[in-house]
Amino acid sequence: MRIPALLFLLSTSLLARADVLPLDKVAVVVDDSVILQSEIAKRLEDIRFQFGQRGAALPPEEVLRKQVVEQLILENLQLNLATRAGIRIDDKEVTASLEEIARQNGMGLAAFQQQLDTTPGGSYAEVREQVKRELVITRLRTRRMQDRIRITDQDVQNFLRSPGGQAELATEYRLGHILVALPEEATPKDIAAAEARVQKAQAELAAGKDFAQVAATWSAAETALKGGDLGWRKAAQLPELFVASAGKLKVNEVAGPFRTPGGLHLIKLVGKRGVDDVKVPQWQVRHILIKPNEILPSEDARQKLEDIRARLQKGASFAELARTYSEDPGSARQGGDLGWVSPGDMVSEFDAMMRKTPVDQVSDIFQSSFGWHILTVTGTREQDMSDRYRTNIARQALYAREYDDELASWLRELRNDAFVEVRTP
C-alpha cells in the first residue's frame, strides 16, 4: 500500500512549522473553488522545513512557488470531483491515520494532539482537516485508476510465467525520478526544449547538486516536491523502461534520459533490497455471528452471544452451536469454519481478535460492521506463497506498473478541462 503524500509531509514537518500569518486573499480560482494566499504560504513553509530536515537546498523561490500553486490546483480539482462523486471519509479513518502519524513521531495520539495545539502555528483541528483531504484524494484516485487500469486473468498468468518473474518480485528498488514533460502532440521544437532542460538537470547533477533539489527544480512529476522519491517498489511495479537500468545501477548512480509519450525521464538508484523467502502466517478459524436487527437490538444480540459463549466454556461443540445460531450462512453450514485465513482477508476487528486468540480457546465477544462475533482458532501455520497470494502480487504489480502513467494522464486531462485563473499577488 502507498503512503499518501500529505501523510509523509505531515509526519516530518508539522511538529516544527513556524507561524504563518493568514493573508486571506484569493490567489487562484479553480472552477467553483478558490486557493488563498495563506494556503500557498503554509504549503511553502512546510516544504521549506521538509527540505531543511533533509539538508537539501531549495530551488529558486519563483520555481518553488509555481510548483506549489500547481500542486494546490490539482488538489482542489480532485477534491471538487470527489465531492460531486459523493466520496466521504469517516472520523474513524481520519483518527487511524493520525494515530499512525503520531506513532511515526514516537508518541500517542493524545500527546501528538497536545504537541500540535501548543506549537506556534500548529493546530490539531487543522491537521485533522488536512489528513481528511488527503484521504479523500487517495480514495478518488483509487476509484478512477480502477476504472482506467484493467488487468485480465491472462495478463496475470503471463506475468507469473514470465522468465525471472518471481525473482523480480523479490527485488525492491528505491528510485529518485525526474520527469521533463512533453505535450501530447510534441513538435520537434518541444522535444528540443525538453532535451535542453534534461541536459541542464544532468549538468547540475554532474556538478554535485542534490538530486532532490534538481527534481524540485526541473521535474514535472507529482513527486517533484518530495525530491522525486518514488519510494520502495518491486521491480515488477516499476515502469518497464526503468527496470533494466535499475537492475544494473549502483546505489547513487543516475541513468537516462528515457523517452516515453509523457516526456523524458532521469532516474537515480537510492537503494535496493531483496526478500529471499516470504511466508504468510495463516489461522484456521471458526466463528459465530449474531446480527442486530429491528427485533433484536444490539445489546440483546451481544447478550445472546454471551449465552452461547458460556455454553462453549462448559464444553459445548463450537461447530454445533455455529450451525444452530450463526447468521453467517456461508460458514454456518460448515460449523462456522472459515478455513485458513490470511492477514487482511477479514475486517480489521476480526483480524485483530484472530491474531491474539490462543489456539483452541474461545475469543472474547467483539463487534464489527457485520454484527457481534466470537471465534476460535483451531490451528496456525506459516505458508509459502500460495497461488492465490502469487496472483494477488501479480495483479498489484501489474496495476502499479501502469499506475503512474495513467494517473499522470488523468491529472493532465483534469487540469486541461478545468477553469483556472491565477491572480497576481
C-alpha positions as CSV (number, residue, x, y, z in Angstrom):
1,M,0.0,0.0,0.0
2,R,1.3,3.5,-0.8
3,I,1.7,6.1,1.9
4,P,-0.2,9.3,0.9
5,A,2.0,12.3,0.1
6,L,0.5,14.5,2.7
7,L,0.9,11.9,5.5
8,F,4.6,11.8,4.6
9,L,4.8,15.6,4.7
10,L,2.9,15.8,7.9
11,S,5.0,13.3,9.8
12,T,8.2,15.2,9.0
13,S,7.1,18.8,9.2
14,L,4.0,19.5,11.4
15,L,5.7,19.5,14.7
16,A,8.1,22.3,13.8
17,R,6.1,24.5,11.5
18,A,6.7,28.3,12.1
19,D,4.0,30.9,12.4
20,V,2.3,31.8,9.2
21,L,0.1,34.9,9.0
22,P,-3.1,34.2,7.1
23,L,-3.4,36.6,4.1
24,D,-6.9,35.6,3.3
25,K,-6.7,36.8,-0.3
26,V,-7.7,34.8,-3.3
27,A,-4.6,33.7,-5.2
28,V,-6.2,31.2,-7.7
29,V,-9.7,30.5,-8.9
30,V,-10.2,26.8,-9.7
31,D,-13.7,26.1,-11.2
32,D,-16.1,26.9,-8.3
33,S,-13.4,27.0,-5.6
34,V,-10.5,29.2,-4.6
35,I,-7.0,28.9,-3.3
36,L,-6.0,31.6,-0.8
37,Q,-2.6,33.2,-0.4
38,S,-2.5,31.8,3.1
39,E,-2.8,28.3,1.8
40,I,0.2,28.8,-0.5
41,A,2.2,30.4,2.3
42,K,1.5,27.4,4.6
43,R,2.4,24.8,1.9
44,L,5.6,26.7,1.1
45,E,6.6,26.8,4.8
46,D,6.0,23.0,5.1
47,I,8.2,22.3,2.1
48,R,11.0,24.6,3.3
49,F,11.0,22.8,6.6
50,Q,11.0,19.4,4.8
51,F,13.9,20.3,2.6
52,G,15.7,21.7,5.7
53,Q,15.3,18.4,7.5
54,R,16.9,16.6,4.6
55,G,19.7,19.1,4.4
56,A,18.8,19.8,0.8
57,A,18.9,23.2,-0.9
58,L,15.6,24.6,-2.2
59,P,15.1,25.6,-5.9
60,P,14.7,29.3,-6.7
61,E,11.7,30.9,-5.0
62,E,9.7,31.5,-8.2
63,V,10.2,27.9,-9.3
64,L,9.1,26.6,-5.8
65,R,6.1,28.8,-5.7
66,K,5.0,27.7,-9.2
67,Q,5.3,24.1,-8.2
68,V,3.3,24.7,-5.0
69,V,0.5,26.5,-6.8
70,E,0.2,23.8,-9.4
71,Q,0.1,21.2,-6.7
72,L,-2.7,23.0,-4.9
73,I,-4.7,23.5,-8.1
74,L,-4.6,19.7,-8.8
75,E,-5.6,19.0,-5.2
76,N,-8.6,21.4,-5.4
77,L,-9.7,19.8,-8.7
78,Q,-9.6,16.4,-7.2
79,L,-11.5,17.5,-4.0
80,N,-14.2,19.1,-6.1
81,L,-14.6,16.0,-8.2
82,A,-14.7,13.8,-5.0
83,T,-17.5,15.9,-3.6
84,R,-19.5,15.5,-6.7
85,A,-18.8,11.7,-6.6
86,G,-20.1,11.5,-3.0
87,I,-16.8,10.4,-1.5
88,R,-16.8,10.7,2.3
89,I,-14.2,9.8,4.9
90,D,-15.5,9.0,8.4
91,D,-13.9,10.1,11.6
92,K,-12.6,6.6,12.4
93,E,-10.4,6.6,9.3
94,V,-9.1,10.1,10.0
95,T,-8.2,9.1,13.6
96,A,-6.5,5.9,12.4
97,S,-4.3,7.9,10.1
98,L,-3.5,10.5,12.8
99,E,-2.6,7.6,15.2
100,E,-0.1,6.3,12.6
101,I,1.4,9.8,12.2
102,A,1.7,10.1,16.0
103,R,3.4,6.7,16.1
104,Q,5.9,7.8,13.5
105,N,6.7,10.7,15.7
106,G,7.2,8.4,18.8
107,M,4.1,9.4,20.7
108,G,0.4,8.5,21.3
109,L,-2.4,10.4,19.7
110,A,-3.2,12.5,22.9
111,A,0.4,13.6,23.2
112,F,0.5,14.4,19.5
113,Q,-2.6,16.5,19.7
114,Q,-1.2,18.4,22.7
115,Q,2.0,19.0,20.9
116,L,0.2,20.4,17.9
117,D,-2.1,22.6,19.9
118,T,0.8,24.1,21.9
119,T,3.2,24.6,18.9
120,P,3.2,28.1,17.4
121,G,1.4,28.0,14.1
122,G,0.1,24.5,14.8
123,S,-3.5,23.2,15.3
124,Y,-4.7,19.7,15.7
125,A,-8.0,20.6,14.1
126,E,-6.2,22.0,11.1
127,V,-4.0,18.9,10.8
128,R,-7.0,16.7,11.1
129,E,-8.7,18.5,8.2
130,Q,-5.5,18.2,6.1
131,V,-5.4,14.5,6.7
132,K,-9.0,14.1,5.7
133,R,-8.4,16.0,2.5
134,E,-5.6,13.7,1.5
135,L,-7.6,10.6,2.3
136,V,-10.4,11.8,0.1
137,I,-8.0,12.4,-2.8
138,T,-6.5,8.9,-2.3
139,R,-9.9,7.3,-2.4
140,L,-10.9,9.3,-5.5
141,R,-7.7,8.2,-7.3
142,T,-8.2,4.6,-6.3
143,R,-11.7,4.6,-7.9
144,R,-10.5,6.4,-11.1
145,M,-7.5,4.2,-11.6
146,Q,-9.5,1.0,-11.0
147,D,-11.8,2.2,-13.8
148,R,-8.9,3.0,-16.1
149,I,-6.5,0.2,-15.4
150,R,-7.7,-3.3,-16.5
151,I,-5.7,-6.4,-15.5
152,T,-7.1,-9.6,-17.1
153,D,-6.5,-13.2,-15.8
154,Q,-4.4,-13.8,-18.9
155,D,-2.2,-10.8,-18.0
156,V,-1.7,-12.3,-14.6
157,Q,-0.8,-15.8,-15.9
158,N,1.6,-14.3,-18.5
159,F,3.3,-12.3,-15.7
160,L,3.6,-15.3,-13.5
161,R,5.0,-17.4,-16.3
162,S,7.4,-14.7,-17.5
163,P,11.1,-15.6,-17.2
164,G,12.6,-14.4,-13.9
165,G,9.2,-13.1,-12.7
166,Q,9.4,-14.5,-9.2
167,A,13.0,-13.2,-8.8
168,E,11.8,-9.8,-9.9
169,L,9.0,-9.9,-7.3
170,A,11.6,-10.5,-4.6
171,T,13.7,-7.4,-5.6
172,E,12.8,-3.9,-4.5
173,Y,14.3,-0.6,-5.6
174,R,14.0,2.9,-4.3
175,L,14.3,5.4,-7.1
176,G,14.6,9.1,-7.5
177,H,12.8,10.3,-10.6
178,I,12.9,13.5,-12.7
179,L,10.3,14.0,-15.5
180,V,10.6,16.7,-18.1
181,A,7.2,16.6,-19.6
182,L,6.2,16.7,-23.3
183,P,2.9,17.8,-24.8
184,E,0.6,15.1,-26.1
185,E,1.5,16.0,-29.7
186,A,5.1,17.2,-29.3
187,T,6.7,19.2,-32.1
188,P,10.4,19.0,-32.9
189,K,10.7,22.4,-31.1
190,D,9.0,20.9,-28.0
191,I,11.3,17.9,-28.0
192,A,14.4,20.1,-28.4
193,A,13.3,22.3,-25.5
194,A,12.7,19.3,-23.3
195,E,16.1,17.8,-24.2
196,A,17.7,21.1,-23.3
197,R,16.0,21.1,-19.8
198,V,17.2,17.5,-19.3
199,Q,20.7,18.5,-20.1
200,K,20.6,21.3,-17.6
201,A,19.4,18.9,-14.9
202,Q,22.1,16.4,-15.8
203,A,24.7,19.2,-15.7
204,E,23.5,20.1,-12.2
205,L,23.7,16.5,-11.0
206,A,27.2,16.1,-12.5
207,A,28.3,19.2,-10.6
208,G,27.2,17.5,-7.4
209,K,23.9,19.2,-6.7
210,D,21.5,17.3,-4.6
211,F,19.1,15.1,-6.6
212,A,16.1,16.3,-4.5
213,Q,16.8,19.9,-5.3
214,V,17.3,19.2,-9.0
215,A,14.0,17.2,-9.1
216,A,12.1,20.0,-7.3
217,T,13.5,22.5,-9.9
218,W,13.1,20.6,-13.1
219,S,10.7,17.7,-12.6
220,A,7.0,17.9,-13.8
221,A,6.1,14.7,-11.9
222,E,3.8,14.7,-8.9
223,T,6.8,13.6,-6.7
224,A,8.9,16.7,-7.6
225,L,8.3,18.4,-4.2
226,K,9.3,15.2,-2.4
227,G,12.7,15.3,-4.1
228,G,11.5,12.9,-6.9
229,D,11.3,10.0,-4.4
230,L,9.2,7.1,-5.8
231,G,9.6,5.1,-2.5
232,W,10.3,1.3,-2.3
233,R,8.9,-0.7,-5.2
234,K,9.3,-4.2,-6.5
235,A,10.9,-4.4,-9.9
236,A,7.6,-5.5,-11.4
237,Q,5.9,-2.4,-10.1
238,L,8.3,0.0,-11.9
239,P,7.7,1.3,-15.5
240,E,9.2,-1.3,-17.8
241,L,11.5,1.4,-19.2
242,F,13.2,1.7,-15.8
243,V,13.6,-1.9,-14.8
244,A,16.6,-2.9,-16.9
245,S,18.6,0.2,-15.8
246,A,17.6,-0.1,-12.2
247,G,18.9,-3.6,-12.0
248,K,22.3,-2.5,-13.4
249,L,22.8,0.7,-11.4
250,K,24.8,1.0,-8.3
251,V,23.4,3.0,-5.4
252,N,23.5,6.7,-6.1
253,E,24.1,6.3,-9.8
254,V,21.8,8.1,-12.3
255,A,20.5,6.8,-15.6
256,G,18.7,8.3,-18.5
257,P,17.2,10.2,-20.2
258,F,14.5,7.7,-21.2
259,R,11.8,8.8,-23.6
260,T,8.0,8.0,-23.1
261,P,5.0,9.6,-24.6
262,G,4.8,11.7,-21.4
263,G,8.3,13.1,-21.6
264,L,12.0,12.5,-20.8
265,H,13.0,10.7,-17.5
266,L,16.1,10.6,-15.3
267,I,16.3,8.0,-12.5
268,K,18.6,7.6,-9.6
269,L,19.0,4.4,-7.6
270,V,18.7,5.4,-4.0
271,G,18.5,1.9,-2.6
272,K,18.0,-1.8,-3.4
273,R,16.7,-4.7,-1.3
274,G,15.5,-8.3,-1.8
275,V,13.5,-10.9,0.1
276,D,14.7,-14.4,-0.3
277,D,11.9,-16.2,1.5
278,V,8.4,-14.9,2.1
279,K,5.9,-16.8,4.2
280,V,2.4,-15.9,5.0
281,P,1.0,-16.5,8.5
282,Q,-2.4,-18.2,8.5
283,W,-5.0,-19.1,11.1
284,Q,-7.6,-21.8,10.8
285,V,-10.8,-20.2,12.2
286,R,-14.4,-20.9,13.2
287,H,-16.8,-18.1,14.2
288,I,-20.3,-17.4,15.2
289,L,-22.0,-14.2,14.1
290,I,-25.2,-12.6,15.6
291,K,-26.6,-9.7,13.7
292,P,-28.7,-6.9,15.4
293,N,-31.9,-6.0,13.7
294,E,-35.2,-4.2,14.3
295,I,-36.4,-7.0,16.5
296,L,-33.1,-7.8,18.2
297,P,-31.3,-4.6,19.5
298,S,-27.5,-4.6,19.5
299,E,-27.3,-5.1,23.3
300,D,-29.7,-8.1,23.1
301,A,-27.6,-9.6,20.2
302,R,-24.5,-9.2,22.4
303,Q,-26.2,-10.9,25.3
304,K,-27.3,-13.8,23.1
305,L,-23.7,-14.3,22.1
306,E,-22.7,-14.2,25.8
307,D,-25.1,-17.0,26.5
308,I,-23.6,-19.0,23.6
309,R,-20.1,-18.3,24.8
310,A,-21.0,-19.5,28.3
311,R,-22.2,-22.9,26.8
312,L,-18.9,-23.2,24.9
313,Q,-17.0,-22.6,28.1
314,K,-18.9,-25.6,29.6
315,G,-17.8,-27.9,26.7
316,A,-20.5,-27.5,24.1
317,S,-19.5,-28.1,20.5
318,F,-18.5,-24.9,18.6
319,A,-19.4,-26.5,15.3
320,E,-22.9,-27.5,16.5
321,L,-23.7,-24.1,18.0
322,A,-22.4,-22.3,14.9
323,R,-24.7,-24.5,12.7
324,T,-27.6,-23.7,15.0
325,Y,-27.1,-20.0,15.8
326,S,-24.6,-18.3,13.4
327,E,-26.1,-15.8,11.0
328,D,-23.2,-16.1,8.5
329,P,-24.9,-18.5,6.1
330,G,-21.8,-19.5,4.2
331,S,-19.8,-20.6,7.2
332,A,-22.7,-21.7,9.5
333,R,-23.4,-24.8,7.3
334,Q,-19.7,-25.7,7.8
335,G,-20.0,-25.4,11.6
336,G,-18.6,-21.9,11.5
337,D,-15.5,-23.0,9.6
338,L,-13.8,-20.2,7.6
339,G,-10.8,-22.4,6.6
340,W,-7.3,-20.9,6.5
341,V,-7.4,-17.1,6.8
342,S,-4.5,-14.8,5.9
343,P,-3.8,-11.3,7.2
344,G,-6.1,-8.8,5.6
345,D,-8.7,-11.3,4.5
346,M,-11.2,-10.2,7.2
347,V,-12.4,-6.8,8.5
348,S,-9.9,-5.2,10.9
349,E,-11.8,-6.1,14.1
350,F,-11.9,-9.8,13.2
351,D,-8.3,-9.8,12.1
352,A,-7.1,-8.3,15.4
353,M,-9.1,-10.7,17.5
354,M,-8.0,-13.7,15.4
355,R,-4.3,-12.8,15.9
356,K,-4.5,-12.6,19.7
357,T,-6.7,-15.6,20.4
358,P,-4.7,-18.7,21.5
359,V,-5.3,-22.0,19.7
360,D,-8.4,-24.0,20.9
361,Q,-9.7,-21.1,23.1
362,V,-12.8,-19.1,22.6
363,S,-12.3,-15.4,22.0
364,D,-13.9,-12.5,23.8
365,I,-17.0,-11.1,22.2
366,F,-16.3,-8.4,19.7
367,Q,-18.2,-6.2,17.2
368,S,-17.7,-5.4,13.6
369,S,-19.7,-3.7,10.9
370,F,-21.5,-7.1,10.4
371,G,-22.6,-7.6,14.0
372,W,-21.3,-9.4,17.1
373,H,-18.8,-12.3,16.8
374,I,-16.9,-14.9,18.7
375,L,-14.3,-17.1,17.2
376,T,-11.9,-19.9,17.9
377,V,-8.6,-20.6,16.3
378,T,-8.1,-24.3,15.6
379,G,-4.6,-24.1,14.1
380,T,-1.9,-21.8,12.8
381,R,0.8,-22.2,10.1
382,E,3.2,-20.3,8.0
383,Q,2.6,-20.9,4.4
384,D,4.9,-20.4,1.4
385,M,3.3,-18.1,-1.1
386,S,0.2,-19.8,-2.4
387,D,-1.2,-19.5,-5.9
388,R,-3.8,-17.0,-4.5
389,Y,-1.0,-14.9,-2.9
390,R,1.1,-15.0,-6.1
391,T,-1.9,-14.0,-8.1
392,N,-2.6,-11.0,-5.8
393,I,1.0,-10.0,-6.0
394,A,0.9,-10.2,-9.8
395,R,-2.2,-8.1,-10.0
396,Q,-0.8,-5.5,-7.7
397,A,2.5,-5.4,-9.6
398,L,0.8,-5.0,-13.0
399,Y,-1.5,-2.3,-11.6
400,A,1.4,-0.4,-10.0
401,R,3.3,-0.7,-13.3
402,E,0.6,1.3,-15.1
403,Y,-0.5,3.5,-12.2
404,D,1.9,6.4,-12.6
405,D,1.5,6.9,-16.3
406,E,-2.3,6.5,-16.0
407,L,-2.5,8.9,-13.0
408,A,-0.4,11.5,-14.9
409,S,-2.7,11.2,-17.9
410,W,-5.8,11.5,-15.8
411,L,-4.5,14.6,-13.9
412,R,-3.5,16.2,-17.2
413,E,-7.0,15.7,-18.5
414,L,-8.5,17.0,-15.3
415,R,-6.2,20.1,-15.5
416,N,-6.9,20.8,-19.2
417,D,-10.7,20.6,-18.7
418,A,-10.7,23.0,-15.7
419,F,-11.2,26.7,-15.5
420,V,-8.1,28.1,-13.7
421,E,-7.4,31.8,-13.1
422,V,-4.1,32.6,-11.3
423,R,-4.2,36.1,-9.9
424,T,-1.1,38.2,-9.4
425,P,-0.2,38.5,-5.7
